Amino acid sequence: MKITQTAIPDVLIIEPKVFGDDRGFFFESFNRKKFSELTGLDVNFVQDNHSRSTKNVLRGLHYQIQHTQAKLVRVTQGTVLDVAVDLRKSSPTFGRHITLELSAENKLMLWIPEGFAHGFVVLTESAEFLYKTTDYWYSEHERCIRWDDPTLAINWNLHAQPLLSAKDMQGVDLQKAELFV
């Protein structure tokens, strides 16, 4: 497993060691001991989520203001543009974001620590997205920032209007959002 820091040092790109031959491939998608050795983080995942979405579906930007969640995310089918936004007011990278293309082909994973909003848009006809979280989902603590917030100015690489859930259509501007200290 190879760990690469992004422009926001707490957000990490994880590249698994893939063993492949004419029969297919194998890789370890998570090993707590190796992850801890390479990152210095001791994480305890409590929930795994799996979504399937069609092209131009945009999910996010989501976070929980209490029961904060760190996430390890990856794609098992298709391609998405994944986005993590630093919402920690005391951070030198507050308000900045990372984008990374995750696909079944590149097998990259993204570590998103607590204090970040997260979202993705599907770039292929469909995509299956998996993520492990360090706390459970609590609807009463979930918040959403507008995907098209002008302050964030995220380039989602869209060629059509995104397909949003009713909840995501209600996202607020970063300036009005509940944030982390």
C-alpha positions as CSV (number, residue, x, y, z in Angstrom):
1,M,0.0,0.0,0.0
2,K,1.3,3.4,-0.9
3,I,0.2,6.6,0.9
4,T,0.4,10.0,-0.8
5,Q,-0.4,13.3,0.9
6,T,-2.6,15.7,-1.0
7,A,-2.4,19.5,-1.0
8,I,-4.4,19.2,2.2
9,P,-2.0,17.0,4.2
10,D,-4.7,15.3,6.3
11,V,-6.4,14.0,3.2
12,L,-4.6,11.0,1.9
13,I,-4.5,9.1,-1.4
14,I,-4.2,5.3,-0.8
15,E,-2.9,3.1,-3.6
16,P,-3.2,-0.6,-2.8
17,K,-0.7,-3.1,-4.0
18,V,-2.6,-5.0,-6.7
19,F,-1.7,-8.6,-7.7
20,G,-3.1,-9.4,-11.1
21,D,-2.7,-12.0,-13.9
22,D,-4.9,-13.4,-16.7
23,R,-7.4,-14.7,-14.1
24,G,-8.1,-11.2,-12.7
25,F,-6.7,-9.4,-9.6
26,F,-6.5,-9.3,-5.9
27,F,-5.8,-6.5,-3.4
28,E,-6.2,-5.8,0.3
29,S,-8.6,-2.9,0.4
30,F,-8.0,-2.3,4.1
31,N,-5.6,-3.6,6.7
32,R,-5.8,-1.8,10.0
33,K,-2.3,-2.6,11.1
34,K,-0.7,-1.5,7.8
35,F,-2.9,1.6,7.6
36,S,-1.8,2.6,11.1
37,E,1.9,1.9,10.4
38,L,1.8,4.0,7.2
39,T,-0.4,6.9,8.4
40,G,0.1,7.0,12.1
41,L,-3.7,6.8,12.5
42,D,-5.5,4.2,14.5
43,V,-9.0,4.1,13.1
44,N,-12.0,2.0,14.1
45,F,-14.5,1.7,11.3
46,V,-18.1,1.0,12.5
47,Q,-20.1,1.2,9.3
48,D,-19.7,0.3,5.6
49,N,-21.9,2.0,3.0
50,H,-22.4,1.1,-0.7
51,S,-24.2,3.2,-3.2
52,R,-24.9,2.8,-6.9
53,S,-25.6,5.9,-9.0
54,T,-26.1,6.8,-12.6
55,K,-24.2,9.4,-14.7
56,N,-24.3,13.0,-13.5
57,V,-25.7,12.0,-10.1
58,L,-24.0,14.3,-7.6
59,R,-24.1,13.4,-3.9
60,G,-22.9,16.0,-1.4
61,L,-21.4,17.9,0.1
62,H,-22.3,16.1,3.3
63,Y,-20.9,16.0,6.8
64,Q,-22.1,15.4,10.4
65,I,-21.7,18.3,12.8
66,Q,-21.8,15.9,15.8
67,H,-20.8,12.3,15.7
68,T,-18.2,13.4,13.1
69,Q,-17.1,10.8,10.6
70,A,-13.8,10.1,9.0
71,K,-14.2,8.1,5.7
72,L,-12.2,5.8,3.6
73,V,-13.8,5.8,0.1
74,R,-13.3,3.9,-3.1
75,V,-15.1,2.9,-6.3
76,T,-15.7,-0.7,-7.4
77,Q,-17.5,0.0,-10.7
78,G,-17.3,3.1,-13.0
79,T,-15.6,6.4,-12.3
80,V,-16.4,9.4,-10.0
81,L,-14.9,12.7,-9.2
82,D,-14.5,12.7,-5.4
83,V,-14.4,15.9,-3.4
84,A,-13.3,16.7,0.2
85,V,-13.7,20.2,1.6
86,D,-11.9,21.3,4.8
87,L,-14.5,22.8,7.2
88,R,-12.2,23.2,10.2
89,K,-12.1,27.0,10.9
90,S,-8.8,26.7,12.7
91,S,-7.1,24.8,9.9
92,P,-4.6,26.6,7.5
93,T,-6.5,24.8,4.7
94,F,-10.0,25.9,5.8
95,G,-12.4,26.2,2.8
96,R,-10.0,24.5,0.4
97,H,-10.9,21.3,-1.3
98,I,-9.3,18.2,-2.9
99,T,-10.7,16.5,-6.0
100,L,-9.6,13.1,-7.1
101,E,-10.9,10.8,-9.8
102,L,-11.6,7.4,-8.3
103,S,-12.4,4.4,-10.5
104,A,-12.7,0.7,-10.6
105,E,-9.7,0.8,-13.0
106,N,-7.3,2.9,-10.9
107,K,-8.4,1.3,-7.6
108,L,-7.3,4.4,-5.6
109,M,-8.9,5.2,-2.3
110,L,-9.2,8.5,-0.5
111,W,-8.9,9.0,3.3
112,I,-11.1,11.9,4.4
113,P,-10.6,12.8,8.1
114,E,-13.2,14.3,10.5
115,G,-14.0,17.9,9.9
116,F,-14.5,17.6,6.1
117,A,-17.5,17.7,3.9
118,H,-17.6,15.0,1.2
119,G,-19.3,14.6,-2.1
120,F,-18.9,13.0,-5.5
121,V,-20.3,13.1,-9.0
122,V,-20.6,10.1,-11.3
123,L,-18.6,10.5,-14.6
124,T,-19.5,7.2,-16.3
125,E,-22.9,5.6,-17.1
126,S,-23.0,4.3,-13.6
127,A,-20.7,3.9,-10.6
128,E,-20.7,1.9,-7.4
129,F,-19.2,3.7,-4.4
130,L,-18.0,2.2,-1.1
131,Y,-17.1,3.9,2.0
132,K,-16.1,3.0,5.5
133,T,-17.0,5.4,8.3
134,T,-15.6,5.9,11.9
135,D,-19.0,6.8,13.3
136,Y,-22.6,5.9,12.5
137,W,-25.0,8.0,10.4
138,Y,-27.2,10.3,12.4
139,S,-29.8,12.2,10.3
140,E,-30.3,14.8,12.9
141,H,-26.6,15.8,12.8
142,E,-26.1,15.6,9.0
143,R,-25.5,18.9,7.2
144,C,-25.1,19.7,3.5
145,I,-23.2,22.5,1.8
146,R,-24.3,23.5,-1.7
147,W,-22.4,21.6,-4.4
148,D,-22.1,24.9,-6.4
149,D,-21.1,27.2,-3.6
150,P,-19.4,30.2,-5.2
151,T,-16.9,30.5,-2.4
152,L,-15.7,26.9,-2.9
153,A,-15.8,27.2,-6.8
154,I,-15.4,23.4,-7.2
155,N,-14.8,22.2,-10.8
156,W,-17.0,19.1,-10.8
157,N,-16.1,18.3,-14.4
158,L,-19.8,18.4,-15.4
159,H,-21.1,18.4,-18.9
160,A,-24.8,18.5,-17.9
161,Q,-26.9,19.6,-15.0
162,P,-26.2,17.3,-12.1
163,L,-28.9,15.0,-10.7
164,L,-29.5,15.9,-7.0
165,S,-31.5,14.5,-4.2
166,A,-34.1,16.8,-2.5
167,K,-31.8,17.0,0.5
168,D,-28.8,18.1,-1.6
169,M,-31.0,20.8,-3.3
170,Q,-31.4,22.3,0.2
171,G,-27.6,22.7,0.8
172,V,-26.5,25.9,2.3
173,D,-23.7,28.3,1.4
174,L,-20.4,27.8,3.2
175,Q,-20.8,31.2,4.9
176,K,-24.1,30.0,6.5
177,A,-23.0,26.5,7.3
178,E,-22.3,25.1,10.8
179,L,-18.6,24.5,10.8
180,F,-15.9,22.8,13.0
181,V,-13.6,24.8,15.3
